Amino acid sequence: MALFKTFGRLSVQLILVAVPNRSYRAEAKFGPAEIHIVGIIVQKFGGSSVADATKIRNVARRVVRTYEEGHPVVVVVSAMGDTTNHLIRLAEEISPKPPERELDMLKSTGEQVSIALLAMAVSRLGYQAISLTGTQVGIITNGLYRNA
């Protein structure tokens, strides 16, 4: 399962590769690049980590390795490489001051590309993974675009 949401300037996508028939408590323990939530590991990969197909396949192998160690995995990925900067430049070519809501909507497409490709790479390794937007899983924020 994958989740998406924009928090201020940070847009994230999540994939959840969960172990069936297990329940988990939500106690956060923070470590470098991973958040351990009692049995669940959240892995975060920035744009340079998913900048091309080879890097996405490497991330998929890392996700699967963590899953094979017995942990359900939630993966947070950014847009590929400098995709977000490219999208912002494109928006500014269209409008010098684009509406903030539309800018957030545009920027979110970069993460949607990354998460779909990563879900495909995990699936190619023989594991089930799907991508979903935040809206699809019921995540709601306020109307303070770019500062939700």
N, C-alpha and C positions, 0 to 999 in steps of 0.2 A: 504494500500500500504506500502511496506517496502523498505528501501534503505540500501545499504551497502557501506562503503568506509574505506580505511586505511589512516590515517593521521599520518605520523611519526610512533611512536610506538603505537598509538591508533587506533584500528580497531573498527568500530561501525556498528551496524545494526539499522535500523529504521522501525517502523510500523507506518503507518498513518491511523487513523480511523477518517475520515472527515465527516462533516455534509454536505449532498448533497445541491446543489444550493446556496452555500454561497461563497463569495469571501473574501480574506484576504490580508491585507497589510503586508509587511515584516519589521516591526519595532521591534527590539529585546529589551526586558526588562529582565534583568538577575536576577535570584533569586536562592536560594539553591536547587540544583538538578533539577530545572525546568527552561526552557527558555520560557518566554511568548512572542509570536509573534502576537500581536494584534488579539486575538481570538483563536489562536492556542497555545496549551500547549505542550511543548516538555518535556517528562519525561525520565530521564537517570537511568538505573539500571545496576549496576556493577555485576561482576561475582558471588559474594556471594549472591546477591539478586535473581539470577536465577540458583543457584547451583544444584537444584534438581526439580523434578516434582511438589512437594508441593509448593515450592517457586515460580515456574513459574505460577502456578495457582493463587497464591496470587497477583503476579504482574498483571496478566490478570484482576483480580477483581478490582484492583486499576485503571487500564487503563479504564475499562468499567465504573467505578464510575465517573471518570473525564469526560468521554464522555456523561454520563447521566446528568451531570451538565450543558450540553449544549456546551461544548468545543470540537472542533476537536482536536485529540490527535496524536502527533508523539512520538513514543517510541524508545529510543536508548538503546540497550542492548549489554553487553559484552558477551564473551564466558562463559559458565557455570564453576563456581568454579575455579579450577586451570588448566582448559583445555589448555590454552595458554602455560603455563609452561610445561605441559606434551608434547605438540606438539613440543616445542623448544627442549626439551630433546631428543625426538624421532628423530628429524632432526639431532641433533648433534651425535647421535649414527650412523646414516647413513653417515654423512659427518661432519668432525670437523669444517669446514667452509662452510656451505651451501650457494649457491648463494642467494643473498638478495631477488631477485624477487621471487624465489621459497619459501623462508622462509615466505615472505609476503603472498603468495598464500596459503601456509599451514596454517598459523595463521588465515586467514580469514575463514577457515572452521569451527572454533569454534563458531564464531558469526553467521554463517549460520545455525548451529544446533540450537542455542538459539532462533533466530528469527523465524525459522520454528515452533519450539515447542510453542513459545508464540502466534504466529498466530493461531495455533491449539487450544490453551487454550481460546483465545478470541472468536474464532468461536464456541467452545463448550458452551460458555455463551450466544450464540444466536446473535452475532454480526459478521459482515463481516470484515475479516482482511486477507491480503495476504502478503507474503514476497517476495521481489525482491532484487537482487543485485544492486550495484551502476551502473554496466555496463548496466543492464536492463533498468535503468531510465536515462542513459546518463551522469552519473558523470564521469569526466575524471580528472586525475592528471598528474603530470610529471613523468619522469622515475627515479626519485631519490628514489629508494626503501628504505623503513624504514625511509624516510624523505620526503615523497611526500607532 
